[in-house]
Amino acid sequence: MAKVVAALRNHWKKSTVGACLLGWGGHWLYGRHCDNLLRRAACQEAQAFGNELIPPTMPLKKATVFLNPAACKGKARNLFEKNAAPILHLSGLDVTVVKTDYEGQAKKLLELMENTDLIIIAGGDGTVQEVLQEPGLLRVVVGLRASFSKIPIGFIPLGKTCTLSHTLYPESTNQVQHITNATLAILKGETVSLDVLQIKGEKEQPVFAVSSLRWGSYRDAGVKASKYWYLGPLKTKAAHFFSTVKEWPQKHQAALMYVGPTERPPEEPEEKPSRPPLYVRLYRRLRSYWSPPKEVPREVTPEDWEELKLSTIELSIATRNRQLDLTRTEDFMDICIEAETVSKGEFVHRGSQKMRDPHTCPEGSQCIQASRCILQLPEGTGGSFGIDNEEYEAMPVEVKLLPRKLRFFCDPRMREQLLRAAVQ
C-alpha cells in the first residue's frame, strides 16, 4: 500500500489525469445504465398496449412514420431505432417507416395516406416543414379532403430544434426520456388541435407553418451564428455584434394590411351521430326532391382591412400554439413589430435571448392580433424569411390563419394542465 501511495505521489500529474478519466468513464457508464432503464420501462408500458385484445374483424392500426435520418447531425436514425421504434412495434401498431432523404416521394406519400390511421413525424423543425410541404400531404390534410383532416399526427423530437415539443410534451433534460415520453404519448391517444399558417406568394405554391414567420435582423444574425463555432458559447453574441459592424442602423420597411380576429366556431364532436334507418333517409330524399328548401341569401359582410406602414428591426407572425388556450373565443395570430430604435448593446443582448426563445416580443413593440394579413415589401428587397426555422426568399406574401387544422398527439399531463388553466 505504501508503494502505491508513493507511486501516486511521485507521478501526481498522471494520477490526476487518470482519476479524471476514471470519473468521466464511470459517469458515462452510469448515464448509459440509466438510459437503458428508461428504455426498458417505456417498452414495458408499450407492451401493455400491445397485449390488449381486439376483435378478430378489427384490423391493426396503421402508422406511417416520416423519418429524416439527417436530423440532429445524422444521429436521428440511430435515436429513432434505439428509443422510439421498439415502443411503436411493441404497442401492436402496423408501422411503415418512410425516409425523407430522397426526392420524388409525393406519389408514394399520397398512396400511404390513403391507408393510414395516424402520421408520425420523427425529426426536428426541418422535418416537420419538409413533411408539411410535401405535395399531396398537408394540402389534403388542410381542408382539401375532410377525411384526411381527421388523421392525428404524432411528433417525435429528434432534431436540434424542436419547437413543437414545448407545446406537446413536458420539459426534460434527458434526451432518451424526452423521446420515449413523446412516443408513449402517441400510444395514449390524447390530442390537441393546433393552428396552421398558410403563407402564399404571388406565384409560389403556399407554404404551411405551425410556428411562425420571421423577417428581420435578429433572424439574419442568428442564422450566421454557426459560422463562429470556434468561439464556443460566445458565438451567438459574436454573430450579432459583427452584424452591427457591417450595417447599422438596420431597418426593414414594408406595408402591412390585416384583418382582425375572427369568432371561433364551436369544436365539432369527435363522435359522429349514428346513421338514421333506411326508410328515414328515403323519406328525407323524397321530401327534398318534391319540395326543395329555399336558399336564403347570406349577407356577406365586407372585411375590415387596416393598413400600416412599418419600419422595424424585426417582424414576426406567429400562431398561438405556444400559448394554447382552450377557452379562447377568437382565432388570431400574433404580429409583433419591434421598434427600430435599439442600441448596439441592446441588439446583441436581445439577439441572444431570441436564440433561446424566438417568440419573445420585447417591450416597446407593436403587437397586433389578426386572422389574415398581406405583407408588401418594397421592390428590390433582399433577405430571407424564416418559416419554422427554415429559410425562404423574402417576397410579398399573404398569411392566412387556418385555425385548429391539425390534431397532434400530446402528453396527457400537458392536456391536463391546459384544462386546469381553462377552468381557472
C-alpha positions as CSV (number, residue, x, y, z in Angstrom):
1,M,0.0,0.0,0.0
2,A,2.9,2.4,0.8
3,K,4.4,1.7,-2.6
4,V,1.1,2.6,-4.3
5,V,0.8,5.8,-2.4
6,A,4.4,6.7,-3.1
7,A,3.9,6.0,-6.8
8,L,0.8,8.2,-6.9
9,R,2.7,10.9,-5.1
10,N,5.7,10.7,-7.5
11,H,3.5,10.7,-10.6
12,W,0.8,13.0,-9.4
13,K,0.1,14.5,-12.9
14,K,-0.6,11.1,-14.4
15,S,-2.6,10.1,-11.4
16,T,-4.7,13.3,-11.7
17,V,-5.4,12.7,-15.4
18,G,-6.2,9.0,-14.7
19,A,-8.6,9.9,-11.9
20,C,-10.4,12.4,-14.1
21,L,-10.7,9.8,-16.9
22,L,-11.9,7.2,-14.5
23,G,-14.5,9.6,-13.1
24,W,-15.7,10.6,-16.5
25,G,-15.9,7.0,-17.6
26,G,-17.9,6.0,-14.5
27,H,-20.3,8.9,-15.1
28,W,-20.7,7.9,-18.8
29,L,-21.4,4.3,-17.9
30,Y,-23.9,5.3,-15.2
31,G,-25.7,7.5,-17.7
32,R,-25.9,4.6,-20.2
33,H,-27.3,2.4,-17.5
34,C,-30.0,5.0,-16.6
35,D,-30.9,5.4,-20.3
36,N,-31.3,1.6,-20.6
37,L,-33.6,1.6,-17.5
38,L,-35.7,4.4,-19.1
39,R,-36.0,2.4,-22.4
40,R,-36.9,-0.8,-20.5
41,A,-39.7,1.0,-18.5
42,A,-41.1,2.6,-21.7
43,C,-41.1,-0.8,-23.5
44,Q,-42.9,-2.4,-20.6
45,E,-45.5,0.3,-20.7
46,A,-45.9,-0.1,-24.5
47,Q,-46.2,-3.8,-24.1
48,A,-49.4,-3.3,-22.1
49,F,-50.9,-1.6,-25.1
50,G,-49.8,-4.4,-27.4
51,N,-51.3,-7.1,-25.1
52,E,-54.8,-5.5,-25.3
53,L,-57.3,-7.8,-27.1
54,I,-59.0,-6.6,-30.2
55,P,-62.0,-8.2,-32.1
56,P,-61.0,-10.6,-34.9
57,T,-62.7,-8.4,-37.5
58,M,-60.8,-5.2,-36.4
59,P,-57.6,-4.6,-38.4
60,L,-54.4,-3.3,-36.8
61,K,-54.0,0.4,-36.7
62,K,-51.5,1.6,-39.3
63,A,-49.0,4.2,-38.5
64,T,-46.9,6.0,-41.2
65,V,-43.6,7.3,-39.8
66,F,-41.8,10.1,-41.7
67,L,-38.1,9.9,-40.5
68,N,-35.4,12.3,-41.5
69,P,-32.1,10.4,-40.9
70,A,-30.1,13.6,-41.5
71,A,-31.7,15.4,-38.5
72,C,-29.6,16.0,-35.4
73,K,-26.4,15.9,-37.5
74,G,-27.1,12.5,-38.8
75,K,-28.0,10.9,-35.4
76,A,-31.7,10.8,-35.9
77,R,-31.9,7.4,-37.4
78,N,-30.0,5.8,-34.5
79,L,-32.0,7.8,-31.9
80,F,-35.3,6.6,-33.5
81,E,-34.2,2.9,-33.8
82,K,-32.9,2.8,-30.2
83,N,-35.6,4.8,-28.4
84,A,-38.8,5.0,-30.4
85,A,-39.1,2.1,-32.8
86,P,-39.2,-0.6,-30.1
87,I,-42.0,1.2,-28.4
88,L,-44.1,1.5,-31.6
89,H,-43.6,-2.1,-32.6
90,L,-44.4,-3.5,-29.1
91,S,-47.6,-1.4,-29.0
92,G,-49.2,-3.5,-31.7
93,L,-49.2,-0.8,-34.4
94,D,-48.6,-1.7,-38.1
95,V,-45.6,0.7,-38.6
96,T,-44.4,1.9,-42.0
97,V,-41.2,4.0,-42.0
98,V,-40.7,6.5,-44.9
99,K,-37.3,8.2,-45.0
100,T,-37.5,11.8,-46.2
101,D,-33.9,11.9,-47.6
102,Y,-34.7,11.4,-51.3
103,E,-36.8,13.2,-54.0
104,G,-39.9,12.0,-55.8
105,Q,-41.8,10.8,-52.8
106,A,-45.0,12.7,-53.4
107,K,-46.9,9.8,-55.2
108,K,-45.7,7.3,-52.6
109,L,-46.7,9.6,-49.7
110,L,-50.2,10.1,-51.1
111,E,-50.7,6.3,-51.5
112,L,-49.6,5.7,-47.9
113,M,-52.0,8.5,-46.7
114,E,-54.9,6.5,-48.2
115,N,-54.4,3.6,-45.8
116,T,-53.1,5.1,-42.6
117,D,-54.7,5.8,-39.2
118,L,-52.0,8.1,-37.8
119,I,-49.0,10.0,-39.0
120,I,-45.8,10.2,-37.0
121,I,-43.1,12.9,-37.8
122,A,-39.7,11.9,-36.4
123,G,-37.1,14.7,-36.6
124,G,-36.9,18.4,-35.9
125,D,-38.5,21.6,-37.2
126,G,-36.9,21.0,-40.6
127,T,-38.6,17.6,-40.8
128,V,-41.9,19.0,-39.9
129,Q,-41.5,21.6,-42.6
130,E,-40.4,19.1,-45.1
131,V,-43.4,16.7,-44.4
132,L,-45.9,19.5,-44.3
133,Q,-44.8,20.9,-47.7
134,E,-45.0,17.5,-49.5
135,P,-47.4,17.7,-52.4
136,G,-50.5,15.7,-51.6
137,L,-49.9,15.6,-47.8
138,L,-50.7,18.8,-45.9
139,R,-52.7,20.1,-48.9
140,V,-55.1,17.2,-48.4
141,V,-54.9,17.4,-44.6
142,V,-55.6,21.2,-44.5
143,G,-59.1,21.2,-45.9
144,L,-58.9,19.7,-49.4
145,R,-60.2,16.3,-48.1
146,A,-62.1,16.2,-44.9
147,S,-61.2,12.6,-44.1
148,F,-57.5,13.4,-44.0
149,S,-58.0,16.4,-41.7
150,K,-59.1,14.0,-39.0
151,I,-55.9,12.0,-39.1
152,P,-53.9,12.6,-35.8
153,I,-50.2,13.5,-36.1
154,G,-47.5,12.4,-33.7
155,F,-44.2,14.2,-33.3
156,I,-41.1,12.5,-32.0
157,P,-38.4,15.2,-31.3
158,L,-35.1,14.0,-32.8
159,G,-33.7,17.3,-34.3
160,K,-31.6,20.1,-33.0
161,T,-34.6,22.5,-32.8
162,C,-38.0,21.1,-31.9
163,T,-40.4,24.0,-31.3
164,L,-43.5,21.8,-31.2
165,S,-42.1,19.7,-28.3
166,H,-42.5,22.7,-25.9
167,T,-46.3,22.7,-26.6
168,L,-46.9,18.9,-26.7
169,Y,-44.6,17.5,-24.0
170,P,-43.1,18.4,-20.6
171,E,-39.6,19.8,-20.5
172,S,-36.9,17.2,-20.0
173,T,-33.1,17.5,-19.9
174,N,-32.6,13.8,-20.7
175,Q,-32.9,13.2,-24.5
176,V,-33.8,9.5,-24.1
177,Q,-36.6,10.3,-21.6
178,H,-37.9,13.1,-23.9
179,I,-38.1,10.8,-26.9
180,T,-39.7,7.9,-25.0
181,N,-42.2,10.2,-23.4
182,A,-43.2,11.6,-26.8
183,T,-43.6,8.1,-28.3
184,L,-45.7,6.9,-25.4
185,A,-47.9,10.0,-25.7
186,I,-48.8,8.8,-29.2
187,L,-50.0,5.5,-27.8
188,K,-52.1,7.1,-25.0
189,G,-54.1,9.0,-27.7
190,E,-54.6,12.4,-26.1
191,T,-54.7,15.1,-28.8
192,V,-54.8,18.9,-29.1
193,S,-55.8,21.0,-32.1
194,L,-53.1,23.3,-33.4
195,D,-53.4,26.3,-35.8
196,V,-51.6,26.5,-39.1
197,L,-50.3,29.5,-41.1
198,Q,-50.8,29.4,-44.8
199,I,-48.2,31.6,-46.4
200,K,-48.7,32.3,-50.1
201,G,-46.6,34.4,-52.5
202,E,-47.8,35.9,-55.8
203,K,-46.7,32.9,-57.9
204,E,-45.4,30.3,-55.5
205,Q,-47.3,27.3,-54.0
206,P,-48.4,28.0,-50.4
207,V,-46.1,27.2,-47.6
208,F,-47.5,25.9,-44.3
209,A,-46.1,26.6,-40.8
210,V,-47.2,25.6,-37.3
211,S,-45.0,28.1,-35.5
212,S,-44.1,31.4,-37.1
213,L,-42.7,33.6,-39.9
214,R,-39.8,35.8,-39.0
215,W,-38.2,38.6,-41.1
216,G,-35.6,40.9,-39.7
217,S,-32.1,41.4,-38.3
218,Y,-32.2,39.1,-35.3
219,R,-33.2,36.2,-37.5
220,D,-30.4,37.0,-40.1
221,A,-27.8,37.3,-37.4
222,G,-28.9,34.1,-35.7
223,V,-28.5,32.1,-38.9
224,K,-24.9,33.1,-39.1
225,A,-24.1,32.1,-35.5
226,S,-22.8,28.7,-36.6
227,K,-20.0,30.4,-38.6
228,Y,-18.4,31.4,-35.4
229,W,-18.4,27.9,-33.8
230,Y,-14.8,28.4,-32.8
231,L,-15.9,31.0,-30.2
232,G,-17.9,28.4,-28.3
233,P,-20.7,29.9,-26.1
234,L,-19.8,33.4,-27.4
235,K,-20.7,32.6,-31.0
236,T,-24.2,34.0,-30.7
237,K,-23.1,37.3,-29.3
238,A,-20.3,37.5,-31.9
239,A,-22.7,36.9,-34.8
240,H,-25.0,39.8,-33.6
241,F,-22.0,42.0,-32.9
242,F,-20.5,41.6,-36.3
243,S,-23.9,42.2,-37.8
244,T,-23.9,45.7,-36.3
245,V,-20.4,46.3,-37.6
246,K,-21.4,45.6,-41.2
247,E,-24.6,47.6,-41.2
248,W,-26.2,50.0,-38.7
249,P,-28.9,51.0,-38.1
250,Q,-30.7,48.1,-39.5
251,K,-34.2,48.8,-40.8
252,H,-36.8,46.7,-42.6
253,Q,-39.6,48.7,-44.3
254,A,-42.8,47.3,-45.6
255,A,-46.6,47.8,-45.8
256,L,-48.9,45.6,-43.8
257,M,-52.6,45.1,-44.4
258,Y,-54.5,43.0,-41.9
259,V,-57.9,41.8,-40.7
260,G,-58.7,41.5,-37.0
261,P,-59.6,38.3,-35.1
262,T,-62.5,36.1,-36.2
263,E,-65.0,34.4,-33.9
264,R,-64.1,30.8,-33.0
265,P,-66.9,28.4,-34.0
266,P,-67.7,25.6,-31.6
267,E,-65.5,22.5,-31.9
268,E,-67.1,19.6,-33.7
269,P,-67.7,16.5,-31.7
270,E,-65.3,13.7,-32.4
271,E,-68.1,11.0,-32.3
272,K,-70.3,11.1,-35.4
273,P,-74.1,10.7,-34.8
274,S,-75.5,7.3,-35.7
275,R,-76.8,6.8,-39.3
276,P,-80.6,7.0,-39.5
277,P,-82.6,4.0,-40.8
278,L,-83.1,3.4,-44.5
279,Y,-86.8,4.5,-44.6
280,V,-85.9,7.8,-42.8
281,R,-83.2,8.5,-45.4
282,L,-85.6,7.7,-48.3
283,Y,-88.3,10.0,-46.8
284,R,-85.8,12.9,-46.5
285,R,-84.6,12.5,-50.1
286,L,-88.2,12.4,-51.5
287,R,-89.2,15.4,-49.4
288,S,-86.1,17.4,-50.6
289,Y,-86.9,16.3,-54.2
290,W,-90.6,17.4,-54.2
291,S,-90.2,20.5,-52.0
292,P,-86.6,21.6,-52.2
293,P,-85.5,24.0,-49.5
294,K,-85.4,27.6,-50.5
295,E,-81.9,29.1,-50.4
296,V,-81.8,32.2,-48.2
297,P,-79.1,34.6,-49.5
298,R,-76.5,35.2,-46.9
299,E,-75.4,38.7,-46.2
300,V,-71.7,38.9,-46.8
301,T,-70.1,41.4,-44.5
302,P,-67.1,43.2,-46.1
303,E,-63.8,42.5,-44.4
304,D,-62.5,45.4,-42.4
305,W,-58.9,45.8,-43.6
306,E,-56.5,48.1,-41.9
307,E,-53.2,49.3,-43.4
308,L,-50.0,50.1,-41.7
309,K,-46.6,51.4,-42.9
310,L,-43.9,50.0,-40.8
311,S,-40.2,50.4,-40.3
312,T,-38.9,47.7,-37.9
313,I,-35.8,45.8,-36.9
314,E,-37.8,42.6,-37.0
315,L,-41.3,41.4,-37.8
316,S,-42.8,38.1,-36.7
317,I,-46.1,36.5,-37.4
318,A,-46.8,33.6,-35.0
319,T,-49.6,31.2,-34.2
320,R,-50.8,30.8,-30.6
321,N,-49.7,27.2,-30.4
322,R,-47.1,28.1,-27.8
323,Q,-49.8,29.6,-25.5
324,L,-52.7,27.3,-26.1
325,D,-56.0,28.5,-24.6
326,L,-58.9,26.0,-24.8
327,T,-61.4,28.7,-23.7
328,R,-60.4,31.2,-26.3
329,T,-63.4,32.6,-28.2
330,E,-61.5,34.2,-31.1
331,D,-59.0,32.9,-33.6
332,F,-56.0,35.1,-34.4
333,M,-52.3,35.1,-35.0
334,D,-49.8,37.4,-33.2
335,I,-48.0,40.0,-35.3
336,C,-45.0,41.6,-33.4
337,I,-43.4,44.7,-34.9
338,E,-40.3,45.5,-33.0
339,A,-39.1,49.1,-32.6
340,E,-36.1,50.0,-34.7
341,T,-34.7,52.3,-32.0
342,V,-32.3,50.0,-30.2
343,S,-28.7,50.4,-29.3
344,K,-26.0,48.0,-30.5
345,G,-25.6,46.6,-26.9
346,E,-29.4,46.0,-26.7
347,F,-29.3,44.3,-30.1
348,V,-26.5,41.9,-29.1
349,H,-28.2,41.1,-25.7
350,R,-31.7,40.7,-27.2
351,G,-30.4,38.6,-30.0
352,S,-29.0,36.1,-27.6
353,Q,-32.4,36.0,-25.9
354,K,-34.1,35.4,-29.2
355,M,-31.9,32.4,-30.0
356,R,-33.3,30.8,-26.9
357,D,-36.9,31.9,-27.4
358,P,-37.5,33.5,-30.8
359,H,-41.2,34.3,-30.0
360,T,-40.4,36.9,-27.3
361,C,-41.9,40.3,-28.1
362,P,-39.9,42.9,-26.1
363,E,-41.3,46.0,-24.5
364,G,-41.9,48.9,-26.9
365,S,-43.0,46.6,-29.7
366,Q,-46.3,47.0,-31.5
367,C,-48.5,43.8,-31.1
368,I,-51.4,43.1,-33.5
369,Q,-53.9,40.3,-33.4
370,A,-55.0,39.3,-36.9
371,S,-56.7,36.4,-38.7
372,R,-55.2,37.4,-42.1
373,C,-52.6,39.8,-43.3
374,I,-50.8,40.9,-46.5
375,L,-47.1,41.9,-46.3
376,Q,-46.0,44.1,-49.1
377,L,-42.2,44.6,-49.5
378,P,-40.5,47.4,-51.4
379,E,-39.2,46.5,-54.8
380,G,-35.7,45.1,-54.7
381,T,-35.9,44.0,-51.1
382,G,-33.5,41.2,-50.4
383,G,-33.0,38.9,-47.5
384,S,-34.9,35.9,-46.4
385,F,-37.9,34.8,-44.3
386,G,-37.5,32.3,-41.5
387,I,-40.6,30.0,-41.6
388,D,-40.5,27.5,-38.8
389,N,-36.7,27.9,-38.7
390,E,-36.4,27.1,-42.4
391,E,-35.1,29.8,-44.9
392,Y,-37.2,31.1,-47.8
393,E,-36.7,34.0,-50.1
394,A,-38.3,37.2,-48.9
395,M,-41.2,38.4,-51.1
396,P,-44.7,39.9,-50.8
397,V,-46.9,37.3,-49.1
398,E,-50.4,36.8,-47.9
399,V,-50.6,35.0,-44.5
400,K,-53.8,33.3,-43.5
401,L,-54.6,31.6,-40.3
402,L,-56.1,28.1,-40.5
403,P,-57.5,27.6,-37.0
404,R,-57.4,24.2,-35.4
405,K,-56.5,22.4,-38.7
406,L,-54.1,19.7,-37.3
407,R,-54.6,17.4,-34.4
408,F,-51.3,16.5,-32.7
409,F,-50.8,13.9,-30.0
410,C,-49.7,15.4,-26.7
411,D,-48.7,14.2,-23.3
412,P,-51.8,13.7,-21.0
413,R,-50.1,15.8,-18.4
414,M,-49.8,18.8,-20.8
415,R,-53.5,18.5,-21.7
416,E,-54.5,18.3,-18.1
417,Q,-52.5,21.5,-17.4
418,L,-54.4,23.2,-20.3
419,L,-57.8,22.0,-18.9
420,R,-56.9,23.1,-15.4
421,A,-55.8,26.6,-16.7
422,A,-59.1,26.8,-18.7
423,V,-61.2,26.1,-15.5
424,Q,-59.3,28.7,-13.5
